[in-house]
């Protein structure tokens, strides 16, 4: 179990008891050490029943997490990029933090419709007329 809380932003902090870390043997870098030491980390966070997250963030997390969230609402992040357990642990926590930060971000502002300027309309119509003239010149040539 992870003991330190995960600080997301000024308003969101995930308590340490909500994060469950499991260490497993990793494939990849590590040399002979890879067969002896469990350096890979599986970080589990039950987002759906977490008291630390607002409902809006939980809904956004479900859509953002994708395959990382199972049907019970638990986010599983696997980290095995590094050779040491501590660096993989920190990497998993950072990836979870980035995911929650993205879910907590405010929605983008609504798109405001804009109209084309009078000059751009005139330029477009002028270009269309020029193109039309070029195509008319491609017609068959009449002999006199």
For each residue, the residues with C-beta under 8 A, 3 or more apart:
1: 16 17 19 20 21
2: 6 16 19 20 21 43 93
3: 16
4: 16
5: 13 14 15 16
6: 2 13 14 16 19 93 96 97
7: 13 97
8: 12 13 14 97 100 101 104
9: 12 101 104
10:
11:
12: 8 9 52 53 54 57 100 104
13: 5 6 7 8 52
14: 5 6 8 18 19 45 50 52 53 96 100
15: 5 18 52
16: 1 2 3 4 5 6 19
17: 1
18: 14 15 45 46 50 52
19: 1 2 6 14 16 43 44 45 93 96
20: 1 2 43 44 45
21: 1 2 41 42 43 44 89 92
22: 41 42 44
23: 38 39 40 41 42 85
24: 38 40 41 42
25: 34 35 37 38 39 40
26: 30 34 38 39 40 80 88
27: 34 80
28: 34 80 81
29: 34 82 83
30: 26 33 34 37 39 83
31: 34
32: 35 36
33: 30 36 37 39 83
34: 25 26 27 28 29 30 31 37 39
35: 25 32
36: 32 33
37: 25 30 33 34 85
38: 23 24 25 26 85
39: 23 25 26 30 33 34 80 82 83 84 85 88
40: 23 24 25 26 78 79 80 88
41: 21 22 23 24 78 79 80 85 88 89 91 92
42: 21 22 23 24 76 77 78 92
43: 2 19 20 21 76 77 78 79 89 92 93 96
44: 19 20 21 22 74 75 76
45: 14 18 19 20 50 74 75 77 96
46: 18 49 50 72 73 74 75
47: 50 53 58 61 62 65 69 73 74 75
48: 58 62 72 73 74
49: 46 73
50: 14 18 45 46 47 53 58
51:
52: 12 13 14 15 18
53: 12 14 47 50 57 58 61 100
54: 12 57 58 104
55: 58 59
56: 59 60
57: 12 53 54 60 61 100 103 104
58: 47 48 50 53 54 55 61 62
59: 55 56 62 63
60: 56 57 63 64 102 103 104
61: 47 53 57 58 64 65 69 75 99 100 103
62: 47 48 58 59 65 69 73
63: 59 60 66
64: 60 61 99 102 103
65: 47 61 62 68 69 75 99
66: 63 69
67:
68: 65 75 76 77 99
69: 47 61 62 65 66 73 74 75 76
70: 73 74 76
71:
72: 46 48
73: 46 47 48 49 62 69 70
74: 44 45 46 47 48 69 70
75: 44 45 46 47 61 65 68 69 96 99
76: 42 43 44 68 69 70
77: 42 43 45 68 92 95 96 99
78: 40 41 42 43 92
79: 40 41 43 82 88 89 91 92 95
80: 26 27 28 39 40 41 88
81: 28 87 88 91
82: 29 39 79 87 88 91
83: 29 30 33 39 87
84: 39 87 88
85: 23 37 38 39 41 88 89
86: 89 90
87: 81 82 83 84 90 91
88: 26 39 40 41 79 80 81 82 84 85 91 92
89: 21 41 43 79 85 86 92 93
90: 86 87 93 94
91: 41 79 81 82 87 88 94 95
92: 21 41 42 43 77 78 79 88 89 95 96
93: 2 6 19 43 89 90 96 97
94: 90 91 97 98
95: 77 79 91 92 98 99
96: 6 14 19 43 45 75 77 92 93 99 100
97: 6 7 8 93 94 100 101
98: 94 95 101 102
99: 61 64 65 68 75 77 95 96 102 103
100: 8 12 14 53 57 61 96 97 103 104
101: 8 9 97 98 104 105
102: 60 64 98 99 105
103: 57 60 61 64 99 100
104: 8 9 12 54 57 60 100 101
105: 101 102
106:
107:
108:
109:
110:
111:
112:
113:
114:
115:
116: 120 121 124
117: 120 121
118: 121 122
119: 122 123
120: 116 117 123 124
121: 116 117 118 124 125
122: 118 119 125 126
123: 119 120 126 127
124: 116 120 121 127 128
125: 121 122 128 129
126: 122 123 129 130
127: 123 124 130 131
128: 124 125 131 132
129: 125 126 132 133
130: 126 127 133 134
131: 127 128 134 135
132: 128 129 135 136
133: 129 130 136 137
134: 130 131 137 138
135: 131 132 138
136: 132 133 139
137: 133 134
138: 134 135
139: 136
140:
141:
142:
143:
144:
